[in-house]
């Protein structure tokens, strides 16, 4: 995840490279005397805004959304309330995101950020080469229907290649595709635990134990089943395998 953040900070620096002069920072409020001062101030404001949004952009351009939502569904299906804790699930999702995205981030760094830092390529070429691996990854995991939705909203022509698809279209299409995929996985997670709840509730009703909450009885059985089938191994293995 740190490499991904570094890559995004590198993109910000590429965008900021166009600024010819950095304005002097002081505690005085004064109107710009020349148009160049206004442009420089606006460029610095844009760069600071991108730095503030950098962690969020990294999360929506990776598989973090899929992991964290599926883990949330798993906890609800088990009925364990706050176990595992939310912080632990988020950290696990971030670690798995780093594991999956490391090859993409390394390729983006080698192709774009590193040559730019060594002054071998310009900022425009560096930006394109750095974002291309992420764009390829997002398009592979995005449904064609979702991409078409945003092209239709923008009233844009169909792209001829990956390079013709702008990030402003790829990112939202990728996010809603990840949401759909994670909800599908969450539905499949709920089914076996729902069966256990129904069986336990039927047994309690047949025994006349109407006042005993079925959740109290089914919870240990659901945890036992999840442990016996090595649920974490199966879930994480299949989650990673579902990523193209």
Number of C-alpha atoms within 10 A of each C-alpha: 19 11 14 23 18 15 23 24 18 21 24 19 18 22 18 18 14 12 16 11 14 12 15 7 7 6 5 6 6 6 8 11 8 8 9 14 16 13 16 18 18 13 21 16 12 15 18 14 12 19 18 11 12 19 16 12 15 16 17 17 21 25 26 22 20 23 22 21 20 25 22 15 19 21 19 17 20 22 18 15 10 9 12 13 11 14 9 11 19 17 12 16 22 20 14 20 21 20 12 16 20 16 12 20 24 17 17 23 24 13 20 29 27 17 17 21 15 8 11 11 15 14 22 15 14 26 22 16 19 27 22 20 20 21 21 16 18 24 19 13 18 22 17 13 11 18 21 17 13 16 19 12 9 10 10 11 10 12 11 8 7 12 13 10 18 12 16 9 17 22 21 17 24 26 22 16 21 24 15 14 20 21 16 12 19 19 15 13 20 16 12 15 23 15 12 18 19 13 14 20 20 13 12 17 14 10 9 10 12 11 8 12 12 19 16 12 15 21 19 14 17 22 15 12 15 16 12 9 10 11 13 11 11 11 16 16 11 12 17 15 9 10 12 10
